[in-house]
Amino acid sequence: MGGHVQTDIDPRSLIGRKAFDRKGTKIGTVDEVYLDDATGVPEWAAVRTGLFSRDAFVPLEPSEFVEDTLRIPFDRALIKDAPDFGVGRHLSPEQELQLYRHYGLDSAPGESAPDRDFGRLAGQDE
């Protein structure tokens, strides 16, 4: 099976999909998908949690897209407590680093330089 989001799918197709934590508890609905500026690979999703209508950023790696739902391998409480940077804006490298630390992930996959820029919204041309 593996723990990878299919990178060949259109990231916009994730928007509106239900998201579940590692126990199968519904967290909310995918609101936006953020792409790596350098590679264009989907990297983060903002999930509308319904709790105070805020969005929680979740890593798409190591999440899985299964049966039209996003399965996030973290507990709901951890996802709910993720840093809130607001949606619709570019994620700075510092904000992304905070998210990686929050989820206990070392750094961006294949990261070599500390100044990599992430977080361009899917569907936005710059």
N, C-alpha and C positions, 0 to 999 in steps of 0.2 A: 504493500500500500504506500508507505512513505508518508512524510509529514509536510508535503509541499503544496502550496496553492498552485493550481495550473496557471503557468505564466502565459499560455497561449490563448486564454479566454480574454474577452474584452472586459477591462476593469469596470466599465460602466454597467456590465451585466450583473455585477455584485450589488449595485445600488438597489435598495428596496428588498433585498433578501433578509430573511431572519437570521439572527446570530445567536449561537448557543455556547455556554461555557463547557468546561471539560466534563461536567457531570450531566450535561444534557439539559441544563436549566436555561430557558430563554432569557437572553440579555436585552435584546432589542432588535432594531432594524438597521442595516447598513445605510448610512446617510451619504457618505462621500468616500472616495478612494484616492489615496495619495501615491504618486509615482516617484521613483528615484529619478532625479534630474539627469543623471549621467546615462542611465540604462533604459529608462522608461518603464521599468518593471514595477508592478504594483507592490507597494511596501507597507502601507498602513491603511487601515479603514477607520472611519469615524462611525461609531455605532450609537444611534439614538436610543438611550436607555429607558426613557420614559420617567426616570427619576429626576424630577425637576426639569424635564425636557432638555437635559444636557447630553452632549455627545462624549463618548469615551473612545480614546484612540486605542486600537488593538493592532498588534503586529500580524501581517498576513503570512509571514514566515515565523513560526511553524504551524500556522492555522491551516485548516483543510476546507475545501469547498466540496461538500458531500450532499447529494440529493437536493440540490438547489438551496442549501443552507450553508452558512459559514460556521465551522466548528472551531472554537478558539480554545487551545489547551491550557487555559488558566481558570482559576476560580472566579466566580462572579464578583466576590468582594474585592479582589485585586483589580479586576477590570473597572469596577465602579470607582475605585480610588485612583485611577490613572490621572496624571496631570491633565488639566483642562486648558487647552490653548485656544479654544474657540474653533469653529470650522470656517471654511471658505478662505482661509489665509494660508500662505506658504509656511511650512514648518521650517524653522531655522535649524542649523546643525546642532545648536545647544539644546533646543527643545527635543529634537529627536534623540539626542544622547540621554536626556532625562527619561524619555520613554523606554529606551533600551535598559537603562538602570532599573526603572520601576518594575519591569518584567523579568529582571534577572538575566537578561541577554547580554552577552559580552559587548558586542558592537554590531554595526551593520555587516551583513554577510559580505565577505571579501573586502572589507574596509582596509584601506592601506594608508590613507591620509586623513588626518583629523578634520580637515576642512571640507569634506564632501558635503554637497548641498542636496537636500532631500525635500520631498513634500509638495511637489507641483501637483495641482489638482488634475485628475483625469478629465480630459475633454477641454482643457484650457490651452490655448496656444499663447506662447509668449513672444 
